[in-house]
Amino acid sequence: MCMTNTTLTIGHSDPIRVQDPTLSVPSRIRDLTAMVGGLSNPSKMPGLSYSLPAWRCKVGGSLRSVKGSVCSGCYAMKGCYVFPVVKDALERRFRAIRDERWTAAMVALLRAKRGMRFFRWHDSGDLQSANHLRNIVTIAENVPSVRFWMPTREYRILDTFEGTIPSNLIVRVSAHMIGSDAPSRFSHTSVVLSKGTESTPGAFTCPASKQGNECYRCRACWSPNARTIAYPVH
């Protein structure tokens, strides 16, 4: 694959470079796992995930102080996420995405996880830049057997991204405010329902709250056919 070092920035220099997926990386899963900073394993989901620190979110960081925003009660800023061992792991991943071998290591690691069909980007945290998105796209392109889902609030990063999102990567743009819609210019979105509201027109309502907070057989978040997912407010 021909790679370029085009750097797309959002008002500042980008510390993340466009990375080459063909770089030499270790073959052992243990070594690859250490190189990428580890993967997370959310109990409710059918596969693994990659999490970053929520306190490193860009748009989300601004929204945390906005009353009525989804981020004002961010689950990834409390509970087990604030334990020192978890915070250290999240920071390791935040540093790892800047390593030029991260993309190649993620490709090799996900290929080695035989039988894995579903993967979530960022059960905590969010995109850092357009180059970060480019590297995630490259990973999806090189692991076509896995379906990827990535929720994000970074509208401007998506607007400036020059490239094609592969069919096995669903980038689902999240509404900022509880009870509001996400921008209609994006093909896949998600919203958070106001308290007491069970559905919204045209959206698939996440069933997790009615089945022990687990996905079970539902895979709507990864499905290109589910244009909008509605999540009941926590």
N, C-alpha and C positions, 0 to 999 in steps of 0.2 A: 504494500500500500504506500503510495506517495504521500508524504506528510509535509506540511508547511508550518512555519512558525508565525503565522498570522496571529497577531494579538489584538483581540477585540476588547476594548475597555469601556467601563462605565464611569467616566470622569476621573479615573486614576490609573496608575500603572498596575498591570496585572502580574502578581507574583507567580501565578500558575501558567506554565507554558503548554502549548499543544504538544502532546506526548506521542512517542512512537510505540505502537503496540508490538513491534517486532524486536524490541531490545531484549537482550539476554537476561533471563531471571532464573532463580533457582527452580528446581523441579519438585522438591518436597513440599507438601501442603503446609507443614509446620513453618518452613522458611518463608513461603509466600504469605501466609497469614501474618507473620511478624512484619513483613515488608509493607503490607497495606494497613497495618495497625489493628487487625482483627475485624471480624464480622460480628453483627449482633443477631440475636435470635428471638424476635418478638413472639411471645407465647401464643398470641391470637392468630398468627398468620401461617400460611402454608409453606413458607420458605424463609430464607435468611434475608438480612438487611444490612445496610451500611449507614451508620449514624455519625453525625457531626455534632459539635456542641451547639445547643440552642442559643447560648449567649454569644455565639459568633454569627447569628443570623443578621442579615442586613435590613431588609424590609421588616422582618419579624421583630428585630430589636427595637425599631421605632414604634411598632404597633403595640408593644407590651404595655406602654403607658397610656394607650388610648382606650377609654372606657367603651365597652361594647364590641371591641375587636376580638377576633378568635384568639389572638396571641396574648390577650390580657390575662388569661388563665392558663397559659401554656403548661401542658402536662410535663414537658421535658425540662422545666425549670424547678421541679419539685420531686418528691418521692425518691426513688432509687437513683434518679439522674444526678442528685446532688451528693451522693456518696463519693468520698475521695477516690476510690478505686474506679468508679464509673467515670468520673470527671477526667481522671488521668487517661483512661482509654479513649475517650472522645477527643481529647487534645492530641493524642498520638495520631489518630486518623486525620485530624485537621492538619497536622504537619506532614503526614504521609502523602496527601493529595498533591503536594508541591514537589515530591520526588519525581524525577524524570522517568523512573521505572514503574511508577504507580499503575499506569494504564496497562502495561504489559503484565505486571504481576496480578492485577485484577482479572485480566483475561485468562491467564494460566490457572488461577485459583478457581474461578467459576467453571472452567472446563473440567477441572479435576473433581468438582462436586457432582459426581455422576448421579443422575436421577433427579436433580433439582430442576424444577420447571418454572418457578416463580421467585422473583427477587424484588425487594423494595429499596429504593434509594431514599434515605433520610427519614427514618422513623423519628429522628431528632435532627434538627439543623436544616440547612437549605443550601441551594447553589451559592457559590462564592463569586463566580464570574462567567463570562461567555466561554473562556477557555476551559474552565471546569466542565461546563456543559458539553463542549466539544469532545473532551476526553470520555465523558460518560456515554456519549453517542458512539464513539469509537469502540468502547467496550461492548455495547449492545450489538453493533455491527459484527463483531468478532465472536460473539457467543449467541448465534441465532436460535439455539435450542432452548434458551431461557426467555421468558416474558418478563419485562421490567416495567415497574410502575414508579413514577417520580412525582409526588405532589410538590408544588412550589408556589411561592408568592412573588417570585422575582420576575415580574412582567417585563421590565426593561431589558433584562438579560435575554429573554426569549425574543423580544422585538429586534434586538441587534444581532441575534445569532444568524450567521450566514451558513446554511447547510440544510440537509434533509434529515428529519427525525426518522429513524428506521421503524418499520411496522411493529417490531417486537418491543418498542419502548413507548409507553403511554406517559406523556408529560401532562399531568393534570393540574391545571391552574386553580389555585384556591382563592375563594372570596376572602377579603380582608375582614369584613364585619359580619357578626352573627345576624342571620336573617336577611342578608343582602345577596345579590347575584354576583357571579364572577364576570369579568369582561367577555362579551360575546364574540370577540375577534379570535378567541382561542377555541380549538376544536374539542378539547376535553377539559372539563372543569369540575369543581366540587364546591359545595356550599355547606354551611352549618345552620341547621334549623333553629329558629327561636324556641325558647322554652314553651312547651305546650303544643308545638306544631309537629305533626307527624309526617308531613310530606310537602312537596312543592311541585307545581305542574311541570311535566316534562323531565323530571329527575327520578333516578332510581334511588330509593331510600336504603341506606346501609342497614342490614338486619342484625348486626353484631350485638346491639344493646338488648335484643330479645332472645339471644342465644348464648348467654354467658360471656358476652364481650369477645366472642371468637368468630372468625370467618366461616368456619366449617367448610361447606362446599361452595360458598360464594366466592367468585373470582371477578366480580364486576369492576373493581378498581383497575384491573389489568386488561379489561375488555375494551376494544375500540368501539364496540357497539353501545357502550354505556357513555353517552355524551356528558351527562352531569350526574354526579353522585351527591346525594344529600345525607349528611351525617347529623343525627340528633345531638343537641348540645350536651356536653358532659356536665 
